[in-house]
Amino acid sequence: MAEPRAKGEATRMKIEQLTDTLRRLVAKRQALRDNGASWTELERNRLEIVRRQQELSYALIASHLPVQLAQAA
């Protein structure tokens, strides 16, 4: 079992990675719109943004859970 500090560090890293990924996806969406992308391309990008936002939400919640609750989850 990972120590709480190591697990917290891993969660912070995941949050940073997801935030960076979301920034890139949003920038890509803006470029797609600027370049007249098809509905399918925009929808694919939108769905990826939604998935990453959900992952980020779960990671943020986990980062604020007390250690005992996080271990039970």
VENRACOR-V350834 format. One record per backbone hydrogen bond with DSSP energy under -1.0 kcal/mol. CO is the residue of the C=O (numbers start at 0). NH is the residue of the N-H. E is the energy in kcal/mol with one decimal. If there is no record, write none. Layout:
BEGIN
((CO;NH;E) (CO;NH;E))
END
This chain:
BEGIN
((2;6;-2.7) (3;7;-2.6) (4;8;-2.3) (5;9;-2.3) (6;10;-2.3) (7;11;-2.4) (8;12;-2.4) (9;13;-2.3) (10;14;-2.5) (11;15;-2.4) (12;16;-2.6) (13;17;-2.8) (14;18;-2.5) (15;19;-2.3) (16;20;-2.6) (17;21;-2.6) (18;22;-2.2) (19;23;-2.2) (20;24;-2.5) (21;25;-2.6) (22;26;-2.3) (23;27;-2.4) (24;28;-2.3) (25;29;-2.3) (26;30;-2.1) (27;31;-2.8) (28;32;-2.6) (29;33;-2.5) (30;34;-1.9) (31;36;-2.7) (32;35;-1.4) (37;41;-2.2) (38;42;-2.7) (39;43;-2.4) (40;44;-2.0) (41;45;-2.6) (42;46;-2.7) (43;47;-1.7) (44;48;-2.3) (45;49;-2.4) (46;50;-2.4) (47;51;-2.4) (48;52;-2.5) (49;53;-2.2) (50;54;-2.3) (51;55;-2.5) (52;56;-2.5) (53;57;-2.4) (54;58;-2.4) (55;59;-2.7) (56;60;-2.4) (57;61;-2.6) (58;62;-1.9) (60;63;-1.2) (65;69;-2.3) (66;70;-2.1) (67;71;-1.3) (68;72;-1.3))
END
